[in-house]
Amino acid sequence: MLYYALLTSSLNEIGPVNEIEMIFTIILLLISSVVNALIFSEISLLITTISQRDQVSQQQLDDANTVMD
């Protein structure tokens, strides 16, 4: 993400020139893609947990309404 931020802010005119810079950029891109994957997986896990809790509470309300009827 840092690499893309630098490219965006400098109008895509900079880039790795020698081998060390290319290796650093590749490592940075790999690490940022892993971090992105972890963040999106945590978000999807939170959404799933919230929807399961909503289903449980809705089922309890439906059971209470059935008993009251």
Biotite code that builds the C-alpha atoms (Angstrom):
import biotite.structure as struc

atoms = struc.array([
    struc.Atom([0.000, 0.000, 0.000], chain_id="A", res_id=1, res_name="MET", atom_name="CA", element="C"),
    struc.Atom([2.889, 2.331, 0.724], chain_id="A", res_id=2, res_name="LEU", atom_name="CA", element="C"),
    struc.Atom([4.239, 1.753, -2.770], chain_id="A", res_id=3, res_name="TYR", atom_name="CA", element="C"),
    struc.Atom([0.888, 2.591, -4.358], chain_id="A", res_id=4, res_name="TYR", atom_name="CA", element="C"),
    struc.Atom([0.552, 5.651, -2.125], chain_id="A", res_id=5, res_name="ALA", atom_name="CA", element="C"),
    struc.Atom([3.932, 6.898, -3.339], chain_id="A", res_id=6, res_name="LEU", atom_name="CA", element="C"),
    struc.Atom([2.988, 6.256, -6.955], chain_id="A", res_id=7, res_name="LEU", atom_name="CA", element="C"),
    struc.Atom([-0.324, 8.054, -6.564], chain_id="A", res_id=8, res_name="THR", atom_name="CA", element="C"),
    struc.Atom([1.150, 11.070, -4.816], chain_id="A", res_id=9, res_name="SER", atom_name="CA", element="C"),
    struc.Atom([4.012, 11.477, -7.270], chain_id="A", res_id=10, res_name="SER", atom_name="CA", element="C"),
    struc.Atom([1.971, 10.940, -10.449], chain_id="A", res_id=11, res_name="LEU", atom_name="CA", element="C"),
    struc.Atom([3.493, 7.512, -11.118], chain_id="A", res_id=12, res_name="ASN", atom_name="CA", element="C"),
    struc.Atom([6.911, 8.875, -12.100], chain_id="A", res_id=13, res_name="GLU", atom_name="CA", element="C"),
    struc.Atom([8.985, 7.054, -9.511], chain_id="A", res_id=14, res_name="ILE", atom_name="CA", element="C"),
    struc.Atom([9.749, 3.398, -9.361], chain_id="A", res_id=15, res_name="GLY", atom_name="CA", element="C"),
    struc.Atom([12.410, 0.918, -8.431], chain_id="A", res_id=16, res_name="PRO", atom_name="CA", element="C"),
    struc.Atom([15.577, 1.432, -10.450], chain_id="A", res_id=17, res_name="VAL", atom_name="CA", element="C"),
    struc.Atom([18.140, -1.045, -9.171], chain_id="A", res_id=18, res_name="ASN", atom_name="CA", element="C"),
    struc.Atom([17.845, -4.600, -7.892], chain_id="A", res_id=19, res_name="GLU", atom_name="CA", element="C"),
    struc.Atom([17.711, -3.736, -4.186], chain_id="A", res_id=20, res_name="ILE", atom_name="CA", element="C"),
    struc.Atom([14.836, -1.322, -4.741], chain_id="A", res_id=21, res_name="GLU", atom_name="CA", element="C"),
    struc.Atom([12.964, -3.915, -6.793], chain_id="A", res_id=22, res_name="MET", atom_name="CA", element="C"),
    struc.Atom([13.371, -6.566, -4.098], chain_id="A", res_id=23, res_name="ILE", atom_name="CA", element="C"),
    struc.Atom([12.257, -4.096, -1.428], chain_id="A", res_id=24, res_name="PHE", atom_name="CA", element="C"),
    struc.Atom([9.215, -3.148, -3.518], chain_id="A", res_id=25, res_name="THR", atom_name="CA", element="C"),
    struc.Atom([8.265, -6.789, -4.099], chain_id="A", res_id=26, res_name="ILE", atom_name="CA", element="C"),
    struc.Atom([8.555, -7.576, -0.391], chain_id="A", res_id=27, res_name="ILE", atom_name="CA", element="C"),
    struc.Atom([6.550, -4.469, 0.470], chain_id="A", res_id=28, res_name="LEU", atom_name="CA", element="C"),
    struc.Atom([3.807, -5.403, -1.994], chain_id="A", res_id=29, res_name="LEU", atom_name="CA", element="C"),
    struc.Atom([3.632, -8.962, -0.658], chain_id="A", res_id=30, res_name="LEU", atom_name="CA", element="C"),
    struc.Atom([3.382, -7.781, 2.933], chain_id="A", res_id=31, res_name="ILE", atom_name="CA", element="C"),
    struc.Atom([0.708, -5.223, 2.064], chain_id="A", res_id=32, res_name="SER", atom_name="CA", element="C"),
    struc.Atom([-1.359, -7.821, 0.199], chain_id="A", res_id=33, res_name="SER", atom_name="CA", element="C"),
    struc.Atom([-1.222, -10.138, 3.224], chain_id="A", res_id=34, res_name="VAL", atom_name="CA", element="C"),
    struc.Atom([-2.270, -7.294, 5.511], chain_id="A", res_id=35, res_name="VAL", atom_name="CA", element="C"),
    struc.Atom([-5.158, -6.435, 3.162], chain_id="A", res_id=36, res_name="ASN", atom_name="CA", element="C"),
    struc.Atom([-6.280, -10.060, 3.148], chain_id="A", res_id=37, res_name="ALA", atom_name="CA", element="C"),
    struc.Atom([-6.202, -10.176, 6.947], chain_id="A", res_id=38, res_name="LEU", atom_name="CA", element="C"),
    struc.Atom([-8.199, -6.960, 7.253], chain_id="A", res_id=39, res_name="ILE", atom_name="CA", element="C"),
    struc.Atom([-10.876, -8.086, 4.792], chain_id="A", res_id=40, res_name="PHE", atom_name="CA", element="C"),
    struc.Atom([-11.154, -11.512, 6.427], chain_id="A", res_id=41, res_name="SER", atom_name="CA", element="C"),
    struc.Atom([-11.656, -9.892, 9.843], chain_id="A", res_id=42, res_name="GLU", atom_name="CA", element="C"),
    struc.Atom([-14.345, -7.612, 8.424], chain_id="A", res_id=43, res_name="ILE", atom_name="CA", element="C"),
    struc.Atom([-16.192, -10.543, 6.859], chain_id="A", res_id=44, res_name="SER", atom_name="CA", element="C"),
    struc.Atom([-15.911, -12.501, 10.120], chain_id="A", res_id=45, res_name="LEU", atom_name="CA", element="C"),
    struc.Atom([-17.396, -9.579, 12.061], chain_id="A", res_id=46, res_name="LEU", atom_name="CA", element="C"),
    struc.Atom([-20.273, -9.248, 9.603], chain_id="A", res_id=47, res_name="ILE", atom_name="CA", element="C"),
    struc.Atom([-20.982, -12.981, 9.842], chain_id="A", res_id=48, res_name="THR", atom_name="CA", element="C"),
    struc.Atom([-20.952, -12.873, 13.650], chain_id="A", res_id=49, res_name="THR", atom_name="CA", element="C"),
    struc.Atom([-23.303, -9.897, 13.739], chain_id="A", res_id=50, res_name="ILE", atom_name="CA", element="C"),
    struc.Atom([-25.745, -11.529, 11.334], chain_id="A", res_id=51, res_name="SER", atom_name="CA", element="C"),
    struc.Atom([-25.745, -14.749, 13.386], chain_id="A", res_id=52, res_name="GLN", atom_name="CA", element="C"),
    struc.Atom([-26.510, -12.780, 16.556], chain_id="A", res_id=53, res_name="ARG", atom_name="CA", element="C"),
    struc.Atom([-29.340, -10.992, 14.757], chain_id="A", res_id=54, res_name="ASP", atom_name="CA", element="C"),
    struc.Atom([-30.783, -14.324, 13.639], chain_id="A", res_id=55, res_name="GLN", atom_name="CA", element="C"),
    struc.Atom([-30.677, -15.705, 17.203], chain_id="A", res_id=56, res_name="VAL", atom_name="CA", element="C"),
    struc.Atom([-32.407, -12.646, 18.656], chain_id="A", res_id=57, res_name="SER", atom_name="CA", element="C"),
    struc.Atom([-34.998, -12.693, 15.846], chain_id="A", res_id=58, res_name="GLN", atom_name="CA", element="C"),
    struc.Atom([-35.694, -16.367, 16.560], chain_id="A", res_id=59, res_name="GLN", atom_name="CA", element="C"),
    struc.Atom([-36.192, -15.579, 20.258], chain_id="A", res_id=60, res_name="GLN", atom_name="CA", element="C"),
    struc.Atom([-38.634, -12.801, 19.371], chain_id="A", res_id=61, res_name="LEU", atom_name="CA", element="C"),
    struc.Atom([-40.514, -15.116, 17.015], chain_id="A", res_id=62, res_name="ASP", atom_name="CA", element="C"),
    struc.Atom([-40.727, -17.791, 19.730], chain_id="A", res_id=63, res_name="ASP", atom_name="CA", element="C"),
    struc.Atom([-42.042, -15.241, 22.248], chain_id="A", res_id=64, res_name="ALA", atom_name="CA", element="C"),
    struc.Atom([-44.632, -13.980, 19.762], chain_id="A", res_id=65, res_name="ASN", atom_name="CA", element="C"),
    struc.Atom([-45.737, -17.558, 19.054], chain_id="A", res_id=66, res_name="THR", atom_name="CA", element="C"),
    struc.Atom([-46.178, -18.278, 22.774], chain_id="A", res_id=67, res_name="VAL", atom_name="CA", element="C"),
    struc.Atom([-48.158, -15.045, 23.275], chain_id="A", res_id=68, res_name="MET", atom_name="CA", element="C"),
    struc.Atom([-50.481, -15.907, 20.381], chain_id="A", res_id=69, res_name="ASP", atom_name="CA", element="C"),
])
